[in-house]
Amino acid sequence: MPHQFHIPVLGLGFSIDTPLKVARYGISSVVSIVDDELTERMRKYHSQLNQLPYHPIDKKVEDSRTKRIKAYLNLLNQLVDQQFETIKQQEFMPGNEICRYFELLPDDSVDKHGYELMMEYPEGQRKKIFQDRLRERMEKGNIDVNIMAKVDKLNFDQDGTYLGDENTDALAALRAFAESELSASVVLSAGMNPRLYSYIEKFEGFNPNKEGKFTKRIILKVSDYRSALIQAKFLAKKGLWVSEFRIESGLNCGGHAFATEGFLLGPILEDFKQNRAPMRLELEALYLKALQQKEMAIDQMPQQRITVQGGIGTAQENEFLLKYYHLDATGWGSPFLLVPEVTNVDEQTLQQLAQAKQEDYYLSNSSPLGVLFNNFRYSSAEQQRLDRIAAGKPGSPCTKKYLCTNTEFTKEPICTASSKYQKLKLNELKAQHLEESAHQKAYERITEKVCLCEGLCTSTYIKTHMLKPKESKAVAICPGPNLAFFNKVYSLDEMVKHIYGGVNLLEKVQRPHVFVNELNLYIDYLQTEIQRYWDDINDKKRKHLDNFKEQLHKGIHYYKGLFAELANVNVLKELSLSEKRLEKVVINGQ
């Protein structure tokens, strides 16, 4: 790939058409394919924008979810191909997009060096030959897709008949990707779904050719080595190869946060570094055996990349991670929310993010999935939630039903952010006659949930002028805590130069090292967990919290050794302060 970074999935709508903005420059990005209503409306928008015919796919059509997502992915593919071919034909004149392609490349890129050399050549035949060679070497970025493996709602027809396992939300989305014209990767995140993983085997594109290459590749987003190996072995036994392990910080990331048991990013990366070769050998043996059973043969083993994302903020951190842990690339997500030419953030929210402070970003229980969720205190969705509570009407209307998982009160699953669920749950709470403080705590837990299906798309609809008259204008947004250190609106060129060290957008900003920042987030998380169970802690929970704290101490010990070896005095000072904070953390009963 031309670049050493990718742009991960950002909410539902924030990166829904990011490939149309960056792929022609060789930058890969990830599109969410959870919401087929969003993909259908974006297909209409971009078809009209590019003066292409648009034929709507109605929700009531058989297999509409698959057809809608597939049609949108094919449109993205078509438009990116057109963009890429257009810039390849351009003259190498300053200001042209073909020049921008090469100027955005990292400084150590052979192609960038070649471009700079070519630009100094005198006009003539040799220069034209050089230019043609550069054009041949150009690569477009990938249009990758993200599926949250466990967001896999069962679907029924109008008569209430189950539509079958192959028509659940996750499987229908996978089918759309597998049948699309894309040559790209599916990023599987948020845990393992054996039914989904097994379904992948049905699609030809995930099989290798003789050279060990695929038209459809698998990326696993993971938070530790052990879970990565378990999932990859499950897939390898089915003749499915993991082309990339995308390691993400448990807490120092955007969107849903999957906290580890106190395992920190540095030690996790060290695990991958030390075990990369033996893991590959183990997976190769399982994979080749499965291929043999399918009577498939390959002359060359497929590649396997390891990348990391979550909270990276400077070119120095980026370079250190790549070199020290022998990584293939990094992911930069939340900072791109402040780059309007790349992501879909409406103007009001964009200005709020640009002015936000650290305390404005917080880890919440807002998600109906029951998973921790990175939230922004001043989002209009959060304000709407508070306004509804104040009006005595907590909860949201539930129209899309992607996150309907609760059956406490109903036969058919409903969403915990819905007004229907919250009304039932609050009636149950009222009947318990709890004392005031306990009642208030429970009330806040129930009403904290917000509608993400609508809120994470709203910003896109506002920015593209597609918001319908009766649709809510409330924007939900889920930046990682690292965004607090970026305090302006940036251009794509500025952000890419920042990643590669050409400029420093955080020059005057006081910011801890990415590892220390994550450590501090875990200490905060531990303190919150202790507070949560303070009045009603049992031996099992106390042991869990003790182990968690001990794991953080082990992480600090690893970091002390690492940064002493690297002679990084500043990080050692930051670590010392964090260690003192951790030592003061008291678990009830000790």
LINMONOR-V691313 format. One record per residue. N is the residue number from 0. RES is the residue in three letters. SS is DSSP state (a for helix, b for strand, c for the rest). NEAR is the number of other ideal C-beta (glycine too) atoms within 12 Angstrom. Layout:
N;RES;SS;NEAR, N;RES;SS;NEAR
//
This chain:
0;MET;c;30, 1;PRO;c;33, 2;HIS;c;38, 3;GLN;c;35, 4;PHE;b;41, 5;HIS;b;45, 6;ILE;b;44, 7;PRO;c;45, 8;VAL;c;47, 9;LEU;c;43, 10;GLY;c;50, 11;LEU;c;43, 12;GLY;c;45, 13;PHE;c;49, 14;SER;c;50, 15;ILE;c;48, 16;ASP;c;41, 17;THR;c;45, 18;PRO;a;42, 19;LEU;a;38, 20;LYS;a;32, 21;VAL;a;43, 22;ALA;a;41, 23;ARG;a;35, 24;TYR;a;40, 25;GLY;c;38, 26;ILE;c;45, 27;SER;b;44, 28;SER;b;46, 29;VAL;b;50, 30;VAL;b;53, 31;SER;b;45, 32;ILE;c;50, 33;VAL;c;43, 34;ASP;c;40, 35;ASP;a;39, 36;GLU;a;35, 37;LEU;a;38, 38;THR;a;41, 39;GLU;a;35, 40;ARG;a;33, 41;MET;a;41, 42;ARG;a;37, 43;LYS;a;26, 44;TYR;a;29, 45;HIS;a;34, 46;SER;a;23, 47;GLN;a;18, 48;LEU;a;18, 49;ASN;c;20, 50;GLN;c;10, 51;LEU;c;18, 52;PRO;c;12, 53;TYR;c;20, 54;HIS;c;15, 55;PRO;c;19, 56;ILE;c;28, 57;ASP;c;15, 58;LYS;c;20, 59;LYS;c;13, 60;VAL;c;16, 61;GLU;c;15, 62;ASP;c;27, 63;SER;a;25, 64;ARG;a;40, 65;THR;a;34, 66;LYS;a;30, 67;ARG;a;35, 68;ILE;a;44, 69;LYS;a;32, 70;ALA;a;36, 71;TYR;a;44, 72;LEU;a;43, 73;ASN;a;28, 74;LEU;a;39, 75;LEU;a;45, 76;ASN;a;31, 77;GLN;a;26, 78;LEU;a;32, 79;VAL;a;39, 80;ASP;a;23, 81;GLN;a;22, 82;GLN;a;31, 83;PHE;a;31, 84;GLU;a;18, 85;THR;a;18, 86;ILE;a;28, 87;LYS;a;28, 88;GLN;c;17, 89;GLN;c;24, 90;GLU;c;18, 91;PHE;c;33, 92;MET;c;12, 93;PRO;c;14, 94;GLY;c;11, 95;ASN;c;19, 96;GLU;a;29, 97;ILE;a;32, 98;CYS;a;26, 99;ARG;a;29, 100;TYR;a;38, 101;PHE;a;37, 102;GLU;a;28, 103;LEU;c;37, 104;LEU;c;36, 105;PRO;c;30, 106;ASP;c;22, 107;ASP;c;16, 108;SER;c;25, 109;VAL;a;17, 110;ASP;a;30, 111;LYS;a;30, 112;HIS;a;18, 113;GLY;a;25, 114;TYR;a;32, 115;GLU;a;20, 116;LEU;a;19, 117;MET;a;28, 118;MET;a;24, 119;GLU;a;14, 120;TYR;c;19, 121;PRO;c;11, 122;GLU;c;14, 123;GLY;c;11, 124;GLN;a;11, 125;ARG;a;15, 126;LYS;a;21, 127;LYS;a;17, 128;ILE;a;14, 129;PHE;a;25, 130;GLN;a;31, 131;ASP;a;18, 132;ARG;a;18, 133;LEU;a;34, 134;ARG;a;26, 135;GLU;a;13, 136;ARG;a;23, 137;MET;c;38, 138;GLU;c;26, 139;LYS;c;34, 140;GLY;c;38, 141;ASN;c;38, 142;ILE;b;47, 143;ASP;b;46, 144;VAL;b;45, 145;ASN;b;46, 146;ILE;b;43, 147;MET;b;39, 148;ALA;c;37, 149;LYS;c;28, 150;VAL;c;41, 151;ASP;c;35, 152;LYS;c;33, 153;LEU;c;27, 154;ASN;c;32, 155;PHE;b;18, 156;ASP;c;15, 157;GLN;c;9, 158;ASP;c;7, 159;GLY;c;11, 160;THR;c;11, 161;TYR;b;15, 162;LEU;c;23, 163;GLY;c;16, 164;ASP;a;22, 165;GLU;a;26, 166;ASN;a;29, 167;THR;c;29, 168;ASP;a;38, 169;ALA;a;43, 170;LEU;a;38, 171;ALA;a;38, 172;ALA;a;47, 173;LEU;a;45, 174;ARG;a;35, 175;ALA;a;38, 176;PHE;a;48, 177;ALA;a;39, 178;GLU;a;24, 179;SER;c;35, 180;GLU;c;24, 181;LEU;c;36, 182;SER;c;25, 183;ALA;b;40, 184;SER;b;42, 185;VAL;b;52, 186;VAL;b;43, 187;LEU;b;48, 188;SER;b;41, 189;ALA;c;36, 190;GLY;c;26, 191;MET;c;27, 192;ASN;c;29, 193;PRO;a;23, 194;ARG;a;24, 195;LEU;a;39, 196;TYR;a;35, 197;SER;a;24, 198;TYR;a;32, 199;ILE;a;40, 200;GLU;c;29, 201;LYS;c;23, 202;PHE;c;27, 203;GLU;a;17, 204;GLY;a;28, 205;PHE;a;38, 206;ASN;c;31, 207;PRO;c;31, 208;ASN;c;20, 209;LYS;c;15, 210;GLU;c;13, 211;GLY;c;23, 212;LYS;c;21, 213;PHE;c;33, 214;THR;c;24, 215;LYS;b;37, 216;ARG;b;38, 217;ILE;b;47, 218;ILE;b;44, 219;LEU;b;46, 220;LYS;b;44, 221;VAL;b;42, 222;SER;c;39, 223;ASP;c;32, 224;TYR;a;29, 225;ARG;a;19, 226;SER;a;31, 227;ALA;a;37, 228;LEU;a;27, 229;ILE;a;23, 230;GLN;a;37, 231;ALA;a;38, 232;LYS;a;28, 233;PHE;a;31, 234;LEU;a;38, 235;ALA;a;35, 236;LYS;c;26, 237;LYS;c;30, 238;GLY;c;33, 239;LEU;c;40, 240;TRP;c;41, 241;VAL;b;41, 242;SER;b;37, 243;GLU;b;39, 244;PHE;b;44, 245;ARG;b;43, 246;ILE;b;48, 247;GLU;b;44, 248;SER;c;45, 249;GLY;c;38, 250;LEU;c;41, 251;ASN;c;49, 252;CYS;c;46, 253;GLY;c;42, 254;GLY;c;49, 255;HIS;b;39, 256;ALA;c;38, 257;PHE;c;35, 258;ALA;c;33, 259;THR;c;36, 260;GLU;c;29, 261;GLY;c;35, 262;PHE;c;34, 263;LEU;c;47, 264;LEU;a;45, 265;GLY;a;42, 266;PRO;a;33, 267;ILE;a;38, 268;LEU;a;44, 269;GLU;a;29, 270;ASP;a;30, 271;PHE;a;39, 272;LYS;a;26, 273;GLN;a;15, 274;ASN;a;25, 275;ARG;a;27, 276;ALA;a;15, 277;PRO;a;16, 278;MET;a;29, 279;ARG;a;27, 280;LEU;a;16, 281;GLU;a;22, 282;LEU;a;36, 283;GLU;a;26, 284;ALA;a;18, 285;LEU;a;26, 286;TYR;a;36, 287;LEU;a;25, 288;LYS;a;18, 289;ALA;a;26, 290;LEU;a;30, 291;GLN;a;14, 292;GLN;a;15, 293;LYS;c;20, 294;GLU;c;9, 295;MET;c;22, 296;ALA;c;17, 297;ILE;c;23, 298;ASP;c;13, 299;GLN;c;14, 300;MET;c;23, 301;PRO;c;31, 302;GLN;c;21, 303;GLN;c;33, 304;ARG;b;33, 305;ILE;b;37, 306;THR;b;41, 307;VAL;b;47, 308;GLN;b;48, 309;GLY;c;45, 310;GLY;c;50, 311;ILE;c;48, 312;GLY;c;40, 313;THR;c;31, 314;ALA;a;30, 315;GLN;a;25, 316;GLU;a;41, 317;ASN;a;34, 318;GLU;a;22, 319;PHE;a;28, 320;LEU;a;41, 321;LEU;a;31, 322;LYS;a;18, 323;TYR;a;23, 324;TYR;c;32, 325;HIS;c;21, 326;LEU;c;33, 327;ASP;c;29, 328;ALA;b;35, 329;THR;b;43, 330;GLY;b;50, 331;TRP;c;52, 332;GLY;c;48, 333;SER;a;44, 334;PRO;a;46, 335;PHE;a;47, 336;LEU;a;46, 337;LEU;a;39, 338;VAL;c;40, 339;PRO;c;28, 340;GLU;c;26, 341;VAL;c;38, 342;THR;c;46, 343;ASN;c;41, 344;VAL;c;43, 345;ASP;c;34, 346;GLU;a;16, 347;GLN;a;22, 348;THR;a;42, 349;LEU;a;34, 350;GLN;a;17, 351;GLN;a;30, 352;LEU;a;42, 353;ALA;a;28, 354;GLN;a;19, 355;ALA;c;31, 356;LYS;c;20, 357;GLN;a;25, 358;GLU;a;12, 359;ASP;a;23, 360;TYR;b;39, 361;TYR;b;31, 362;LEU;b;36, 363;SER;b;32, 364;ASN;c;27, 365;SER;c;39, 366;SER;c;36, 367;PRO;c;40, 368;LEU;c;32, 369;GLY;c;23, 370;VAL;c;29, 371;LEU;c;30, 372;PHE;b;41, 373;ASN;b;45, 374;ASN;b;36, 375;PHE;b;44, 376;ARG;c;27, 377;TYR;c;27, 378;SER;c;41, 379;SER;a;27, 380;ALA;a;39, 381;GLU;a;34, 382;GLN;a;24, 383;GLN;a;29, 384;ARG;a;35, 385;LEU;a;21, 386;ASP;a;18, 387;ARG;a;27, 388;ILE;a;24, 389;ALA;a;12, 390;ALA;c;12, 391;GLY;c;13, 392;LYS;c;20, 393;PRO;c;34, 394;GLY;c;31, 395;SER;b;39, 396;PRO;c;25, 397;CYS;c;30, 398;THR;c;25, 399;LYS;c;32, 400;LYS;c;33, 401;TYR;c;41, 402;LEU;c;41, 403;CYS;c;31, 404;THR;c;29, 405;ASN;b;27, 406;THR;c;15, 407;GLU;c;18, 408;PHE;c;19, 409;THR;c;19, 410;LYS;c;11, 411;GLU;c;21, 412;PRO;c;25, 413;ILE;b;30, 414;CYS;c;39, 415;THR;c;40, 416;ALA;c;44, 417;SER;b;39, 418;SER;a;29, 419;LYS;a;28, 420;TYR;a;35, 421;GLN;a;39, 422;LYS;a;24, 423;LEU;a;24, 424;LYS;a;31, 425;LEU;a;27, 426;ASN;a;17, 427;GLU;a;19, 428;LEU;a;23, 429;LYS;a;15, 430;ALA;a;12, 431;GLN;a;14, 432;HIS;c;11, 433;LEU;c;15, 434;GLU;c;10, 435;GLU;a;10, 436;SER;a;11, 437;ALA;a;16, 438;HIS;a;19, 439;GLN;a;14, 440;LYS;a;21, 441;ALA;a;23, 442;TYR;a;23, 443;GLU;a;22, 444;ARG;a;22, 445;ILE;a;32, 446;THR;a;34, 447;GLU;c;30, 448;LYS;c;42, 449;VAL;c;46, 450;CYS;c;41, 451;LEU;a;47, 452;CYS;a;39, 453;GLU;a;41, 454;GLY;a;47, 455;LEU;a;47, 456;CYS;a;45, 457;THR;a;40, 458;SER;a;44, 459;THR;a;41, 460;TYR;a;33, 461;ILE;a;28, 462;LYS;a;27, 463;THR;c;26, 464;HIS;c;14, 465;MET;c;29, 466;LEU;c;23, 467;LYS;c;16, 468;PRO;c;8, 469;LYS;c;9, 470;GLU;c;22, 471;SER;c;31, 472;LYS;c;24, 473;ALA;c;33, 474;VAL;c;43, 475;ALA;c;45, 476;ILE;c;49, 477;CYS;c;46, 478;PRO;c;47, 479;GLY;c;47, 480;PRO;a;44, 481;ASN;a;41, 482;LEU;a;48, 483;ALA;a;35, 484;PHE;a;37, 485;PHE;c;40, 486;ASN;c;25, 487;LYS;c;26, 488;VAL;c;27, 489;TYR;c;31, 490;SER;c;21, 491;LEU;a;33, 492;ASP;a;26, 493;GLU;a;26, 494;MET;a;38, 495;VAL;a;40, 496;LYS;a;23, 497;HIS;a;35, 498;ILE;a;43, 499;TYR;a;31, 500;GLY;c;23, 501;GLY;c;19, 502;VAL;c;19, 503;ASN;c;23, 504;LEU;c;33, 505;LEU;c;30, 506;GLU;c;16, 507;LYS;c;10, 508;VAL;c;20, 509;GLN;c;15, 510;ARG;c;30, 511;PRO;c;31, 512;HIS;c;38, 513;VAL;a;41, 514;PHE;a;43, 515;VAL;a;38, 516;ASN;a;39, 517;GLU;a;47, 518;LEU;a;44, 519;ASN;a;34, 520;LEU;a;41, 521;TYR;a;42, 522;ILE;a;35, 523;ASP;a;30, 524;TYR;a;35, 525;LEU;a;37, 526;GLN;a;26, 527;THR;a;23, 528;GLU;a;28, 529;ILE;a;29, 530;GLN;a;19, 531;ARG;a;19, 532;TYR;c;23, 533;TRP;a;18, 534;ASP;a;14, 535;ASP;a;14, 536;ILE;c;22, 537;ASN;c;13, 538;ASP;a;13, 539;LYS;a;11, 540;LYS;a;21, 541;ARG;a;22, 542;LYS;a;18, 543;HIS;a;21, 544;LEU;a;33, 545;ASP;a;26, 546;ASN;a;20, 547;PHE;a;33, 548;LYS;a;32, 549;GLU;a;21, 550;GLN;a;29, 551;LEU;a;40, 552;HIS;a;28, 553;LYS;a;25, 554;GLY;a;38, 555;ILE;a;37, 556;HIS;a;21, 557;TYR;a;26, 558;TYR;a;35, 559;LYS;a;26, 560;GLY;a;19, 561;LEU;a;29, 562;PHE;a;26, 563;ALA;a;16, 564;GLU;a;13, 565;LEU;c;20, 566;ALA;c;10, 567;ASN;c;23, 568;VAL;a;13, 569;ASN;a;18, 570;VAL;a;32, 571;LEU;a;24, 572;LYS;a;17, 573;GLU;a;28, 574;LEU;a;37, 575;SER;a;21, 576;LEU;a;21, 577;SER;a;34, 578;GLU;a;26, 579;LYS;a;15, 580;ARG;a;24, 581;LEU;a;34, 582;GLU;a;15, 583;LYS;c;15, 584;VAL;c;29, 585;VAL;c;18, 586;ILE;c;27, 587;ASN;c;21, 588;GLY;c;17, 589;GLN;c;12
//
